[in-house]
Amino acid sequence: MARLRIGIKPGVGSTVKIMANNTDDPWTTPNTDWEKFRFNGEDTEYCYFNDIVLWNPTVTTYYPAGSTSTNYVMKCEGGYVFMHYARALVHYGYIPIVQHRYFKQPGNEAWYYTVTSVANGNISAMARLKPISTPEFNGGDAAQLVSCYSMNTDYWPCSFITKYPANVDYSSLAGVRTAGHRGVVIDKDEQMVRVAKPGFDARTATPDQCIIHEGQRPISLLLYGQTTVAGATTVTVPVGNVPANAIILINGIDSAGKLASVSTPRASFLVPSVAFTARIVGTNLELKNLNGGSTGNVTVLWYILNEDASGVSTGAGKIIETLPDEIRIMRPGAGTTPKPGDVLLSSKGRYMPLVAHGVLNAASFVGNNNVRSCDVTIPVLDNPPTILSVIQKIGNSSTVNDGDLFIDARYYSAFFGNMMPLTNWWVYDKPTSKITFSAVPNNDNSWRLRYYVLASPN
């Protein structure tokens, strides 16, 4: 079992830490040894979801629950997922980075797919574009971001709405521990479970001023790994006891053995496409390569999240629960049979810290009108990171509006029109701790790219 400590660290105050290795001391291990901590409540930034939304692509659905065609923030209609730009700004205070994947229902079998019928296309992209003639963007409705065309209605689009902004710069709530502030509060009577960021008192802090809050929990990995699967082959990986409907995310490894974004050009991979399904079967992860038997092997990096998109339970369950192989801190008001969404903190969880973030202006990218790239060096990591990025247009052009956003955006071929401006992707090179961000400027020199890098704890 991982080592969990709740207590008062000298010179810091009350905090919570979970170590991956029992031999590592929670108080003396440097905070910058990111991957040694499964959770560090001292001064670490984490990644959070505003929500996870599964969409039935065969019906029109509005979000949040209870909204209509006149006031929705997001909707699924005609197989596409839309985010209304102006309403999202009011609802969140910014436009969040939204990642999209597909899951079969019931069971959350994951479908990872770079489109085989569209050269270099990416159906998981999300973008807001100036009005264009292609119907794929709702006839060019520039009021909305559009994403996630459901090419296979057996697999439902899923929106992972993060708390990282796409349209404004991210700023950490960096403070100083203050005498008298309560860093940790666990109070069942007051329905509070909080670990405050430095400079805030947990009892009065808002969710954004907390690392853990009864209304907010960081993203948790249960397991991750890298597996190579031959074409038209299924491989099972033992994963032990994980939730049957746990969400699985997949990233491709390119032909050079480097981790690459879902929007990376297909020509970078060993086969014309990366097509996989992944699901939990008993105590195994089943990975199925959907490419033909005559194609080469494909290597994928997989993550199993402590998430199943089923929401939360209600009842009078425990706040702190000690199991034979796990200690859990629960959301107040959770039931006696909690769901993953009820678990605020678990000794089994691997909580991904934010280790790097920044903004790159167009002038930082070097290359030609077809592709320009910029290298960013990040902290040395033993384990594969999770990387989020988005390009934002600055000023108007003939094809793009001021403020338009491109998340995991790669569009090409007659199906979408010509190569769209500001198509972008990234590739991570572990030996050099370098991320190469690339974009297709297409005669556009006024834009910026924001990125966020999350480590994967041991």
Disulfide bonds with the S-S distance in Angstrom:
none
